Amino acid sequence: MKKNMPTMKDVAQEAGVALGTVSKVFNGIAVGESYRIKVEDAARKLGYEVNQYARGLRAGTTSTVALILPSVDHPFFSLLAQHICAALLQRNYRMLLYVTAAQPEAERECLGMVRQNKVDGVIALTYNQLEVAESLPFVSIDRCLGPNIPCVAADNYAGGRLAAEKLLELGCVHPAFLRVGSPNLSETDKRGDGFESLCRARQIPCEMLRLDDGAEEAQFREFFLSQMKDEKLNVDGIFCSTDLLACRIRAMLADLGLRVPEDVQIIGFDGIRQFGTGALYCSTIIQPVRKIAETSVDLLLAKDRSNAPALVCLPVRYESGGTTNE
């Protein structure tokens, strides 16, 4: 500590009051108005600032929540971080952000750092199965980590059914579901389950292609070539597990000489919007990102977490974005 950094004792001397009076003022304990004014004036004059973190540790709370994300370069993750930060600020909490690149070891190290930094809780969207201590308040997004850890997610199953229903409504007779993602089970896997369920219920043939992260893009191209006949694609409607994949598939179809939505209609999932214009990149199932963030914060900071639900599914909706034939 620098020698010229003022202390509470310095403030007490400057204000002409007892050290205990200064402590009460800085901790929000009622004192006489004249004493409060003297202490605050002295603190301003000396440039004294209350160490909120140290005070929080003494009180058993830091008013800080850690957020663990795989990245922030994806629009969905950055928007989620923004809404969680806003929800925490409304409750006078700060957010500590950890970015892990979806690496299991990095996620485990984050939990260790979180415990050292004494945060009040953790909200995490991870691609891996984590072991979380029961003493650590924790809310997971999109992945169930255990019966005592609340999970918040969009209604992925309903979203998959909605995508299938919309493609059939728009005239598709041979739809397909394409997915690339983590091999570890998560709520997002239900997107394909809902899609397939609706197609089966309507007795409509559908194709399903699920690939793990790291799969070669050539596998999608091979799938399309296997569906080609007389330069036409047998599949006439595609539901992609994310908007990012939908954009990649659209570019791939263009390379094959196929038009979207004239030859093939595409629906994505997430509701990502373009910077500046706010336009959608594709027709999509929109996740309620703000509601996911606010619900996660509410569950984490609830005074009584003993009856917290194991899973909260929030409603999704469809919106046209130019890749379907409305």
Secondary structure, DSSP 8 states (H G I E B T S, - for coil): --TTS--HHHHHHHHTS-HHHHHHHHTT----HHHHHHHHHHHHHHT----HHHHHHHHT--SEEEEEES-SSSHHHHHHHHHHHHHHHTTT-EEEEEE-TT-HHHHHHHHHHHHHHT-SEEEE--SS-----TTS-EEEESS---TTS-EEEE-HHHHHHHHHHHHHHTT-SSEEEEEEE-SS--GGGHHHHHHHHHHHHTT---EEEEEETT--THHHHHHHHHTEETTEES--EEEESSHHHHHHHHHHHHHTT--TTTT-EEEEEE--B-TTT--BSSSEEE--HHHHHHHHHHHHH-S--TT--SEEEE--EEE--SSS--
